């Protein structure tokens, strides 16, 4: 008990130290350019070489370097700019794809601003405390005790993964007269799904020598872009099911159809809808007569996403979302009905295709979905089996493998539903997963395994 509390305290202390130290480092890197560090190194070397000489070339060089650095620092510190920007952003983007947008910048001050740059402040690359404590660097077990205890290399690995997005450079040098407005283009590259917010654009005001720069906040309105999950290439899909004509009383059904062509009349049967009664035929024959229609029905597929984080963590969950998004994209191109099924507090079902809703709604749901600490597989399985007759086939994407997930699959197979099951994990597939005909995807070779299994 005491050992666990002490371990949590040390982890919390290390996390706060690294978190604040990283913030200080970012602050300095944004304002001090590499040339300044090179001059500081040169000045230090000059002091070391000429320390015992009253008058020498190295002493003169040292004074020159220090004077140059001091002048550059004061120049950058005294620069000012009053600017405003308006972003014109696309509605959505995708993980790993460059997002370009237009920016209108205006000089709101009384004086001209020359030789400045515009840049977005990128997403925070620092991990949260849960990630720092639970996610381990690949190969961490092979490090010595000192490195494993202080977890510095783990922190470096987590920061190296990057934040939600990163800026791709900055604008060209700009000059603006008072009241002048110009339009420029910027680009960022998102690394994580969800809504990314643009709220911190800066004007970089360098000194004439380029050693230091002042980062001046700009008046801007916060904006958000929805980033959809990464999509992987898939082999040609054959999930079964074709369009078929079926006779029925009404053009509406649990399986979305098209057509509703009139086939003929027949006698009324118990349970027939009253709106299908042919009143003129009833009046002519004295017996209730109903209209019968022919309907074109389309296959309906389900994509089941495992949102359980227990025993897997956020990395596996994110890969599961990307795999599910890949199947949603592939099925959507076939023009079929699609149900996205996942677990939150209760099971959720989002339907799209054939005029019910846009497939973009499913991608938005996948972009905003969050994992849960422990999923209720029994409740989720009950929902799917109750609607098994409406589904042609079902793609199940599991974020790991355990006894509860195995029992969940047993229940689905017992309903007679056609299943294609994928599970994401580390290393080779467990034997019992192969017995259940699960397609195993190694988390670091997802696309390769999707194309070959």
FILO-332610 format. One record per residue (C-alpha): residue in one letter; x, z, y. Coordinates in steps of 0.05 Angstrom, whole numbers. Layout:
BEGIN
(rec A, (X, Z, Y)),
...
REM end
This chain:
BEGIN
(rec X, (0, 0, 0)),
(rec X, (54, 21, 50)),
(rec X, (97, -38, 28)),
(rec X, (40, -87, 43)),
(rec X, (28, -56, 112)),
(rec X, (102, -58, 128)),
(rec X, (105, -131, 106)),
(rec X, (45, -150, 150)),
(rec X, (76, -113, 209)),
(rec X, (143, -149, 201)),
(rec X, (108, -217, 195)),
(rec X, (68, -203, 258)),
(rec X, (130, -182, 296)),
(rec X, (169, -244, 274)),
(rec X, (110, -289, 291)),
(rec X, (104, -261, 362)),
(rec X, (179, -267, 373)),
(rec X, (183, -339, 350)),
(rec X, (118, -357, 387)),
(rec X, (143, -331, 454)),
(rec X, (213, -357, 445)),
(rec X, (187, -426, 430)),
(rec X, (145, -424, 494)),
(rec X, (206, -406, 535)),
(rec X, (246, -462, 503)),
(rec X, (191, -513, 518)),
(rec X, (187, -490, 591)),
(rec X, (262, -501, 600)),
(rec X, (264, -568, 563)),
(rec X, (209, -596, 608)),
(rec X, (248, -580, 671)),
(rec X, (322, -585, 653)),
(rec X, (346, -654, 631)),
(rec X, (403, -666, 582)),
(rec X, (449, -689, 639)),
(rec X, (447, -619, 669)),
(rec X, (467, -587, 604)),
(rec X, (525, -637, 598)),
(rec X, (549, -618, 668)),
(rec X, (543, -544, 653)),
(rec X, (586, -555, 591)),
(rec X, (636, -594, 632)),
(rec X, (637, -540, 686)),
(rec X, (648, -485, 634)),
(rec X, (705, -525, 603)),
(rec X, (736, -534, 672)),
(rec X, (734, -459, 685)),
(rec X, (766, -445, 618)),
(rec X, (822, -495, 629)),
(rec X, (837, -477, 701)),
(rec X, (824, -402, 698)),
(rec X, (897, -382, 711)),
(rec X, (912, -432, 766)),
(rec X, (903, -416, 840)),
(rec X, (895, -488, 860)),
(rec X, (884, -545, 812)),
(rec X, (844, -607, 799)),
(rec X, (802, -569, 748)),
(rec X, (783, -517, 800)),
(rec X, (761, -571, 848)),
(rec X, (721, -605, 793)),
(rec X, (687, -540, 775)),
(rec X, (665, -528, 847)),
(rec X, (640, -599, 852)),
(rec X, (599, -593, 788)),
(rec X, (568, -527, 809)),
(rec X, (552, -553, 879)),
(rec X, (519, -615, 849)),
(rec X, (477, -574, 801)),
(rec X, (456, -525, 855)),
(rec X, (436, -581, 903)),
(rec X, (397, -617, 849)),
(rec X, (360, -553, 830)),
(rec X, (341, -537, 902)),
(rec X, (319, -609, 914)),
(rec X, (273, -609, 853)),
(rec X, (246, -540, 868)),
(rec X, (225, -560, 939)),
(rec X, (189, -624, 919)),
(rec X, (113, -622, 926)),
(rec X, (55, -669, 907)),
(rec X, (-20, -664, 914)),
(rec X, (-50, -714, 866)),
(rec X, (-114, -725, 827)),
(rec X, (-127, -766, 765)),
(rec X, (-187, -794, 728)),
(rec X, (-179, -813, 655)),
(rec X, (-218, -870, 622)),
(rec X, (-216, -850, 548)),
(rec X, (-244, -884, 486)),
(rec X, (-298, -847, 448)),
(rec X, (-257, -837, 385)),
(rec X, (-190, -849, 352)),
(rec X, (-160, -839, 283)),
(rec X, (-104, -796, 256)),
(rec X, (-37, -832, 257)),
(rec X, (-62, -889, 302)),
(rec X, (-39, -898, 374)),
(rec X, (-92, -880, 425)),
(rec X, (-85, -917, 491)),
(rec X, (-124, -902, 554)),
(rec X, (-126, -917, 628)),
(rec X, (-112, -867, 684)),
(rec X, (-129, -874, 758)),
(rec X, (-82, -832, 801)),
(rec X, (-93, -818, 875)),
(rec X, (-50, -785, 927)),
(rec X, (-92, -731, 960)),
(rec X, (-37, -705, 1005)),
(rec X, (-15, -722, 1075)),
(rec X, (54, -747, 1057)),
(rec X, (80, -801, 1011)),
(rec X, (102, -784, 940)),
(rec X, (158, -826, 913)),
(rec X, (195, -832, 848)),
(rec X, (149, -789, 806)),
(rec X, (123, -797, 735)),
(rec X, (57, -780, 702)),
(rec X, (54, -748, 633)),
(rec X, (5, -711, 589)),
(rec X, (24, -644, 562)),
(rec X, (23, -653, 486)),
(rec X, (-13, -611, 436)),
(rec X, (16, -543, 420)),
(rec X, (61, -551, 359)),
(rec X, (66, -477, 344)),
(rec X, (29, -455, 281)),
(rec X, (-22, -400, 280)),
(rec X, (-7, -334, 247)),
(rec X, (-44, -350, 183)),
(rec X, (-2, -413, 173)),
(rec X, (62, -375, 188)),
(rec X, (46, -322, 136)),
(rec X, (17, -364, 80)),
(rec X, (48, -434, 84)),
(rec X, (117, -438, 55)),
(rec X, (171, -488, 71)),
(rec X, (187, -536, 14)),
(rec X, (248, -508, -22)),
(rec X, (242, -440, 10)),
(rec X, (250, -405, -57)),
(rec X, (321, -432, -61)),
(rec X, (343, -401, 5)),
(rec X, (381, -335, 9)),
(rec X, (348, -268, 20)),
(rec X, (365, -266, 95)),
(rec X, (331, -334, 108)),
(rec X, (270, -315, 66)),
(rec X, (262, -249, 102)),
(rec X, (266, -275, 174)),
(rec X, (228, -339, 158)),
(rec X, (264, -377, 214)),
(rec X, (269, -441, 174)),
(rec X, (196, -435, 156)),
(rec X, (180, -432, 230)),
(rec X, (223, -493, 244)),
(rec X, (187, -531, 189)),
(rec X, (118, -512, 214)),
(rec X, (136, -531, 286)),
(rec X, (167, -596, 262)),
(rec X, (100, -618, 234)),
(rec X, (78, -626, 306)),
(rec X, (15, -606, 343)),
(rec X, (-52, -641, 344)),
(rec X, (-22, -699, 382)),
(rec X, (41, -720, 418)),
(rec X, (50, -762, 480)),
(rec X, (85, -829, 474)),
(rec X, (130, -829, 534)),
(rec X, (109, -824, 606)),
(rec X, (89, -871, 662)),
(rec X, (136, -916, 699)),
(rec X, (163, -889, 766)),
(rec X, (107, -888, 817)),
(rec X, (105, -888, 893)),
(rec X, (41, -870, 929)),
(rec X, (25, -869, 1003)),
(rec X, (-27, -819, 1029)),
(rec X, (-96, -838, 1003)),
(rec X, (-68, -894, 958)),
(rec X, (-94, -901, 887)),
(rec X, (-64, -937, 828)),
(rec X, (-82, -948, 755)),
(rec X, (-34, -938, 698)),
(rec X, (-37, -936, 622)),
(rec X, (-14, -879, 577)),
(rec X, (-14, -870, 502)),
(rec X, (-15, -812, 453)),
(rec X, (-11, -807, 378)),
(rec X, (-58, -758, 343)),
(rec X, (-35, -722, 280)),
(rec X, (-96, -679, 266)),
(rec X, (-170, -694, 262)),
(rec X, (-223, -662, 306)),
(rec X, (-234, -662, 381)),
(rec X, (-170, -665, 421)),
(rec X, (-175, -643, 494)),
(rec X, (-139, -673, 553)),
(rec X, (-135, -621, 607)),
(rec X, (-63, -614, 630)),
(rec X, (-32, -675, 663)),
(rec X, (32, -664, 702)),
(rec X, (70, -700, 756)),
(rec X, (144, -698, 740)),
(rec X, (183, -696, 806)),
(rec X, (258, -705, 791)),
(rec X, (316, -695, 838)),
(rec X, (356, -757, 859)),
(rec X, (409, -745, 806)),
(rec X, (359, -734, 749)),
(rec X, (386, -666, 728)),
(rec X, (324, -624, 742)),
(rec X, (250, -638, 754)),
(rec X, (191, -600, 779)),
(rec X, (128, -604, 736)),
(rec X, (69, -603, 783)),
(rec X, (-2, -594, 757)),
(rec X, (-52, -648, 777)),
(rec X, (-125, -642, 793)),
(rec X, (-162, -670, 732)),
(rec X, (-226, -661, 693)),
(rec X, (-222, -638, 621)),
(rec X, (-240, -693, 572)),
(rec X, (-245, -697, 496)),
(rec X, (-234, -752, 445)),
(rec X, (-259, -746, 373)),
(rec X, (-204, -760, 323)),
(rec X, (-229, -782, 255)),
(rec X, (-190, -765, 191)),
(rec X, (-135, -808, 163)),
(rec X, (-159, -861, 114)),
(rec X, (-121, -883, 52)),
(rec X, (-121, -951, 18)),
(rec X, (-165, -953, -44)),
(rec X, (-167, -1000, -103)),
(rec X, (-229, -1043, -113)),
(rec X, (-287, -996, -124)),
(rec X, (-338, -1005, -180)),
(rec X, (-385, -947, -174)),
(rec X, (-442, -982, -210)),
(rec X, (-511, -997, -184)),
(rec X, (-543, -1060, -157)),
(rec X, (-601, -1078, -113)),
(rec X, (-666, -1084, -152)),
(rec X, (-739, -1101, -141)),
(rec X, (-789, -1047, -158)),
(rec X, (-864, -1045, -153)),
(rec X, (-894, -989, -114)),
(rec X, (-952, -970, -70)),
(rec X, (-912, -959, -8)),
(rec X, (-849, -985, 24)),
(rec X, (-822, -914, 36)),
(rec X, (-787, -877, -20)),
(rec X, (-732, -829, -35)),
(rec X, (-686, -889, -44)),
(rec X, (-685, -929, 20)),
(rec X, (-712, -1000, 10)),
(rec X, (-725, -1064, 45)),
(rec X, (-780, -1115, 39)),
(rec X, (-847, -1083, 24)),
(rec X, (-876, -1151, 2)),
(rec X, (-949, -1151, -17)),
(rec X, (-959, -1162, -93)),
(rec X, (-1034, -1154, -103)),
(rec X, (-1091, -1105, -112)),
(rec X, (-1108, -1057, -168)),
(rec X, (-1154, -999, -182)),
(rec X, (-1141, -931, -150)),
(rec X, (-1103, -880, -192)),
(rec X, (-1098, -806, -181)),
(rec X, (-1040, -790, -134)),
(rec X, (-1041, -856, -97)),
(rec X, (-1032, -852, -22)),
(rec X, (-1096, -859, 19)),
(rec X, (-1062, -904, 69)),
(rec X, (-1054, -957, 15)),
(rec X, (-1129, -963, 3)),
(rec X, (-1157, -1033, 14)),
(rec X, (-1222, -1015, 49)),
(rec X, (-1252, -1085, 49)),
(rec X, (-1242, -1093, -27)),
(rec X, (-1272, -1024, -38)),
(rec X, (-1333, -1043, 3)),
(rec X, (-1339, -1108, -36)),
(rec X, (-1331, -1079, -106)),
(rec X, (-1357, -1009, -97)),
(rec X, (-1294, -982, -130)),
(rec X, (-1232, -954, -94)),
(rec X, (-1178, -1008, -92)),
(rec X, (-1106, -999, -69)),
(rec X, (-1052, -1048, -46)),
(rec X, (-988, -1055, -87)),
(rec X, (-922, -1075, -57)),
(rec X, (-855, -1101, -83)),
(rec X, (-795, -1065, -55)),
(rec X, (-721, -1081, -54)),
(rec X, (-682, -1017, -68)),
(rec X, (-608, -1006, -58)),
(rec X, (-559, -961, -94)),
(rec X, (-547, -893, -65)),
(rec X, (-480, -858, -72)),
(rec X, (-458, -787, -59)),
(rec X, (-390, -763, -33)),
(rec X, (-381, -688, -48)),
(rec X, (-326, -652, -9)),
(rec X, (-297, -586, -31)),
(rec X, (-289, -541, 31)),
(rec X, (-262, -480, -6)),
(rec X, (-195, -455, 22)),
(rec X, (-184, -400, -28)),
(rec X, (-123, -413, -71)),
(rec X, (-107, -479, -36)),
(rec X, (-99, -471, 39)),
(rec X, (-111, -517, 97)),
(rec X, (-60, -571, 76)),
(rec X, (-98, -588, 12)),
(rec X, (-164, -584, 49)),
(rec X, (-141, -635, 102)),
(rec X, (-118, -682, 47)),
(rec X, (-186, -675, 13)),
(rec X, (-221, -694, 78)),
(rec X, (-177, -756, 84)),
(rec X, (-194, -777, 13)),
(rec X, (-268, -766, 25)),
(rec X, (-264, -807, 90)),
(rec X, (-230, -863, 51)),
(rec X, (-289, -867, 3)),
(rec X, (-340, -863, 58)),
(rec X, (-306, -922, 92)),
(rec X, (-303, -962, 28)),
(rec X, (-375, -949, 7)),
(rec X, (-400, -964, 78)),
(rec X, (-372, -1035, 74)),
(rec X, (-416, -1048, 13)),
(rec X, (-478, -1034, 55)),
(rec X, (-505, -979, 10)),
(rec X, (-538, -913, 25)),
(rec X, (-491, -855, 26)),
(rec X, (-497, -779, 24)),
(rec X, (-439, -735, 48)),
(rec X, (-448, -667, 15)),
(rec X, (-407, -605, 30)),
(rec X, (-412, -530, 36)),
(rec X, (-415, -488, 98)),
(rec X, (-458, -425, 101)),
(rec X, (-508, -468, 62)),
(rec X, (-500, -536, 30)),
(rec X, (-502, -592, 81)),
(rec X, (-523, -665, 69)),
(rec X, (-511, -721, 118)),
(rec X, (-541, -789, 101)),
(rec X, (-522, -856, 130)),
(rec X, (-529, -930, 116)),
(rec X, (-586, -981, 112)),
(rec X, (-614, -961, 179)),
(rec X, (-620, -886, 164)),
(rec X, (-560, -868, 209)),
(rec X, (-493, -896, 230)),
(rec X, (-433, -886, 185)),
(rec X, (-397, -861, 248)),
(rec X, (-441, -799, 242)),
(rec X, (-408, -784, 175)),
(rec X, (-339, -793, 204)),
(rec X, (-357, -747, 261)),
(rec X, (-380, -694, 211)),
(rec X, (-315, -702, 173)),
(rec X, (-275, -696, 237)),
(rec X, (-308, -630, 256)),
(rec X, (-317, -598, 188)),
(rec X, (-282, -531, 177)),
(rec X, (-260, -498, 112)),
(rec X, (-291, -434, 86)),
(rec X, (-256, -375, 53)),
(rec X, (-294, -381, -12)),
(rec X, (-346, -434, -30)),
(rec X, (-412, -421, -66)),
(rec X, (-405, -474, -120)),
(rec X, (-469, -451, -155)),
(rec X, (-511, -465, -93)),
(rec X, (-477, -532, -81)),
(rec X, (-485, -553, -153)),
(rec X, (-559, -535, -152)),
(rec X, (-571, -580, -92)),
(rec X, (-535, -639, -124)),
(rec X, (-569, -633, -192)),
(rec X, (-638, -628, -159)),
(rec X, (-625, -696, -126)),
(rec X, (-587, -728, -185)),
(rec X, (-643, -778, -199)),
(rec X, (-636, -807, -128)),
(rec X, (-561, -819, -135)),
(rec X, (-530, -878, -170)),
(rec X, (-461, -846, -174)),
(rec X, (-424, -789, -141)),
(rec X, (-351, -784, -118)),
(rec X, (-327, -711, -120)),
(rec X, (-264, -692, -81)),
(rec X, (-236, -624, -98)),
(rec X, (-184, -589, -55)),
(rec X, (-153, -555, -116)),
(rec X, (-167, -534, -187)),
(rec X, (-192, -467, -215)),
(rec X, (-243, -439, -263)),
(rec X, (-299, -440, -211)),
(rec X, (-287, -514, -196)),
(rec X, (-286, -528, -271)),
(rec X, (-354, -493, -280)),
(rec X, (-380, -533, -220)),
(rec X, (-362, -598, -255)),
(rec X, (-393, -575, -320)),
(rec X, (-459, -565, -284)),
(rec X, (-457, -633, -251)),
(rec X, (-441, -669, -316)),
(rec X, (-498, -632, -349)),
(rec X, (-546, -667, -301)),
(rec X, (-527, -735, -328)),
(rec X, (-500, -757, -260)),
(rec X, (-446, -810, -261)),
(rec X, (-384, -775, -232)),
(rec X, (-317, -798, -207)),
(rec X, (-275, -735, -195)),
(rec X, (-211, -728, -155)),
(rec X, (-172, -663, -148)),
(rec X, (-113, -651, -102)),
(rec X, (-55, -606, -122)),
(rec X, (19, -595, -127)),
(rec X, (59, -626, -183)),
(rec X, (29, -651, -248)),
(rec X, (-44, -642, -268)),
(rec X, (-65, -581, -308)),
(rec X, (-85, -597, -380)),
(rec X, (-157, -573, -372)),
(rec X, (-165, -619, -311)),
(rec X, (-146, -679, -353)),
(rec X, (-196, -657, -407)),
(rec X, (-251, -662, -354)),
(rec X, (-228, -733, -336)),
(rec X, (-205, -711, -268)),
(rec X, (-162, -759, -229)),
(rec X, (-104, -717, -205)),
(rec X, (-75, -731, -136)),
(rec X, (-7, -701, -117)),
(rec X, (-14, -677, -46)),
(rec X, (51, -712, -23)),
(rec X, (34, -778, -59)),
(rec X, (-40, -785, -44)),
(rec X, (-44, -859, -30)),
(rec X, (3, -878, -87)),
(rec X, (-39, -839, -137)),
(rec X, (-105, -866, -109)),
(rec X, (-80, -937, -121)),
(rec X, (-57, -924, -192)),
(rec X, (-108, -876, -221)),
REM end
